[in-house]
Amino acid sequence: MFVYKRIGITFALSVIASAAAAAESSDFRAHGNEPSWSIHKTDAGITFRLMDGRTVTISPLPVVQKSGGVEIYQSTTQDQPFTLTITNEICVDSMSGMPYPASVAVEVAAKLFTGCGGEPEVLLRGEWAVKQINGRPVADASEVTLNFGSNRQLSGNASCNRYFGPYVLTGEGLTISKLGSSMMMCSQPLMDQEARFLRILGEVSHFEIRPDGSLILHAKDGQSVGASRK
């Protein structure tokens, strides 16, 4: 049984571009469950592995067929057809809840394997405008932002002060810790909003990309931060 969810509704152009770049990369990895499998695509070819150690190697890399955000690589192995299909749509791993930039299907020896591929980090990279902090819209005339850098550094405006610090992304989730900030004073409502925002960031455990392209950071205690691409 394959239980990966696909999100194919329209989302922000920058997210689409990130997903496409992930699939077209010469070094692309994907995985799936039930049964567990992995695939690695490079300029030299494709290696498909099952948990029990069975391995299929396709070399050289087949000529790719591209159409509407889909890449298809077709070949044969031991006189059996082999097809790798990479679709640029967000795929959510139902075991970990982690979103990935591509959904993947592998057909080999008349069997179908489905899963998720690419690097989740590409879905975060860039600048986001925070729209809600634990369900409450940000105060009028205030700016709250998230900027996920390619060096795994997070920065932005917390309402009054600038903040910065590292983030850690693993196969199980997202954590943000050791945040520093400037020390300006603003009106009390902005300071209170800033405190709520930074408190939630420090408790983040995972993230979600909604069908409309918005980002939701989920904290361990159920609180959240919602943002959209700037």
NORLIN-V716273 format. One record per backbone hydrogen bond with DSSP energy under -0.5 kcal/mol. CO is the residue of the C=O (numbers start at 0). NH is the residue of the N-H. If there is no record, write none. Layout:
BEGIN
((CO;NH) (CO;NH))
END
This chain:
BEGIN
((0;2) (4;91) (5;7) (6;89) (11;14) (11;15) (12;16) (13;17) (14;18) (15;19) (16;20) (17;21) (18;22) (19;23) (20;24) (25;27) (27;40) (28;117) (29;38) (30;115) (31;36) (35;50) (36;31) (37;48) (38;29) (39;46) (40;27) (42;60) (44;41) (45;57) (46;39) (47;55) (48;37) (49;52) (53;49) (55;47) (56;58) (57;45) (63;65) (64;71) (66;69) (68;87) (69;66) (70;85) (71;64) (72;83) (74;81) (76;79) (79;76) (80;108) (81;74) (82;84) (82;106) (83;72) (84;86) (84;104) (85;70) (86;88) (86;102) (89;6) (90;92) (90;99) (91;4) (91;93) (92;96) (97;92) (99;90) (101;116) (102;86) (103;114) (104;84) (105;107) (105;112) (106;82) (107;110) (110;107) (112;105) (114;103) (115;30) (116;101) (117;119) (118;121) (119;122) (119;123) (120;123) (120;124) (125;147) (126;229) (127;129) (127;145) (128;227) (130;137) (131;133) (131;225) (132;135) (135;132) (138;141) (143;129) (145;127) (146;148) (146;154) (147;125) (148;151) (151;166) (152;148) (153;164) (154;146) (155;162) (156;144) (158;142) (160;157) (161;181) (162;155) (163;179) (164;153) (165;176) (167;174) (172;169) (174;167) (179;163) (186;190) (187;191) (188;192) (189;193) (190;194) (191;195) (192;196) (193;197) (194;198) (195;199) (196;200) (197;201) (199;202) (200;203) (202;219) (204;173) (205;217) (207;209) (207;215) (209;212) (213;209) (214;226) (215;207) (215;217) (216;224) (217;204) (217;205) (218;221) (222;218) (223;133) (224;216) (225;130) (225;131) (226;214) (227;128))
END
